Amino acid sequence: MPVTSDDGLRRLLDLTPIAVIGCSSTPSKAAHRIPKYLQQHGYRIVPVNPTTDEILGEPAYDRLADIPVDVGLVDVFRPSPEVSGIVDQVLERADDRGDVDAVWLQLGIRDDEAAARAEDAGVDVVQDKCLKVEHSRLLG
């Protein structure tokens, strides 16, 4: 069952660090502004972007599997057709390290089949919601 209740969303907002797949070094993009907002609100951000070495003062990693620290939440800024492959990476990491508790698909991003696979494996999923909007609404 997808996480949709305010209590469920609050629980996910406690997860850290946040791996941001598709994190951007371009300040005008939502994939930069939202991680920056989260960072300014005390979250550790771990950028995943194979085209750059650093974003928001943090080292950027090519793939989720390359992140050397435990990950609580995976925030996705990639198109919906890429979600299935990202969920595959999340489930592989969850099996190997046991450290990914949830996947958050940003506004406009969804894949019901991939979400169901993640949920069947015990990984919570949020689809088509902005992490910044929900953080601001629920935690101010």
C-alpha positions as CSV (number, residue, x, y, z in Angstrom):
1,M,0.0,0.0,0.0
2,P,1.5,3.4,-1.0
3,V,2.2,5.9,1.8
4,T,-0.4,8.6,1.5
5,S,-1.4,9.5,5.0
6,D,0.1,12.5,6.8
7,D,1.3,10.2,9.6
8,G,3.0,8.0,7.0
9,L,4.6,10.9,5.2
10,R,5.9,12.4,8.5
11,R,7.5,9.0,9.3
12,L,9.3,9.1,6.0
13,L,10.4,12.6,6.5
14,D,12.4,11.3,9.5
15,L,14.6,9.2,7.2
16,T,18.1,10.3,6.5
17,P,20.3,10.5,4.6
18,I,18.4,11.1,1.5
19,A,19.9,9.8,-1.8
20,V,18.7,12.1,-4.6
21,I,18.7,10.3,-7.9
22,G,18.9,12.8,-10.7
23,C,20.1,15.6,-8.3
24,S,21.1,18.6,-10.5
25,S,23.9,21.1,-10.2
26,T,21.8,23.6,-12.1
27,P,20.3,26.0,-9.5
28,S,17.2,26.8,-11.6
29,K,16.1,23.1,-11.7
30,A,13.7,21.6,-9.1
31,A,16.3,18.7,-8.8
32,H,18.6,21.3,-7.3
33,R,16.3,23.6,-5.4
34,I,14.5,20.8,-3.5
35,P,17.6,19.0,-2.3
36,K,19.0,22.4,-1.3
37,Y,15.9,23.2,0.7
38,L,16.1,19.8,2.5
39,Q,19.8,20.4,3.2
40,Q,18.9,23.8,4.7
41,H,16.5,22.0,6.9
42,G,19.1,19.7,8.4
43,Y,18.9,16.7,6.0
44,R,22.0,15.0,4.7
45,I,21.8,14.9,1.0
46,V,23.7,12.3,-1.1
47,P,23.5,13.3,-4.8
48,V,23.4,10.6,-7.4
49,N,24.4,12.0,-10.8
50,P,27.0,10.5,-13.1
51,T,27.7,13.7,-14.9
52,T,29.3,15.7,-12.0
53,D,31.6,15.1,-9.0
54,E,29.9,17.4,-6.5
55,I,26.5,19.0,-5.8
56,L,25.6,21.2,-2.9
57,G,29.0,20.6,-1.3
58,E,28.5,16.8,-1.3
59,P,30.3,14.2,-3.4
60,A,28.0,13.0,-6.2
61,Y,27.9,9.3,-7.0
62,D,27.3,7.6,-10.3
63,R,24.9,5.0,-9.0
64,L,22.9,4.2,-5.8
65,A,25.2,1.2,-5.3
66,D,28.2,3.4,-5.1
67,I,27.1,5.4,-2.0
68,P,29.3,4.2,0.9
69,V,27.0,5.3,3.7
70,D,23.6,3.9,4.7
71,V,20.6,5.5,2.9
72,G,17.2,6.0,4.6
73,L,15.2,7.5,1.7
74,V,15.7,7.5,-2.1
75,D,14.3,10.7,-3.7
76,V,13.8,10.3,-7.4
77,F,14.0,13.2,-10.0
78,R,14.0,11.0,-13.1
79,P,11.3,10.4,-15.7
80,S,8.6,7.8,-15.0
81,P,10.0,5.3,-17.6
82,E,13.2,5.1,-15.5
83,V,11.5,4.3,-12.3
84,S,11.4,0.5,-12.8
85,G,15.2,0.4,-13.2
86,I,15.7,2.6,-10.2
87,V,13.4,0.4,-8.1
88,D,15.6,-2.6,-9.2
89,Q,18.6,-0.7,-7.8
90,V,16.8,0.1,-4.6
91,L,15.8,-3.5,-4.1
92,E,19.3,-4.7,-4.8
93,R,20.7,-2.3,-2.3
94,A,18.0,-3.2,0.3
95,D,18.9,-6.8,-0.2
96,D,22.7,-6.2,0.0
97,R,22.8,-3.6,2.8
98,G,19.3,-3.5,4.3
99,D,19.4,0.2,4.5
100,V,16.8,1.7,2.1
101,D,13.4,2.2,3.9
102,A,11.5,4.2,1.3
103,V,11.4,5.6,-2.3
104,W,9.9,9.0,-2.9
105,L,8.9,9.8,-6.5
106,Q,8.7,13.5,-7.1
107,L,5.7,15.4,-8.5
108,G,4.6,14.0,-11.9
109,I,6.6,10.8,-11.5
110,R,4.9,7.4,-11.0
111,D,5.1,3.8,-11.9
112,D,2.4,1.7,-10.2
113,E,4.0,-1.7,-11.1
114,A,7.5,-0.7,-9.8
115,A,5.9,0.8,-6.7
116,A,4.1,-2.5,-6.0
117,R,7.3,-4.4,-6.4
118,A,9.0,-2.2,-3.9
119,E,6.2,-2.4,-1.4
120,D,6.1,-6.2,-1.8
121,A,9.7,-6.2,-0.7
122,G,9.0,-4.0,2.3
123,V,10.1,-0.7,0.9
124,D,7.6,2.2,1.4
125,V,6.8,4.3,-1.7
126,V,5.4,7.8,-2.3
127,Q,4.4,8.7,-5.8
128,D,3.7,12.0,-7.5
129,K,4.3,14.2,-4.5
130,C,6.9,16.9,-3.9
131,L,9.1,16.3,-0.9
132,K,9.6,20.0,-0.3
133,V,5.9,20.7,-0.4
134,E,5.1,17.9,2.0
135,H,7.9,18.8,4.4
136,S,6.8,22.4,4.4
137,R,3.2,21.5,5.0
138,L,3.8,18.8,7.7
139,L,6.9,20.1,9.5
140,G,7.0,23.7,8.6
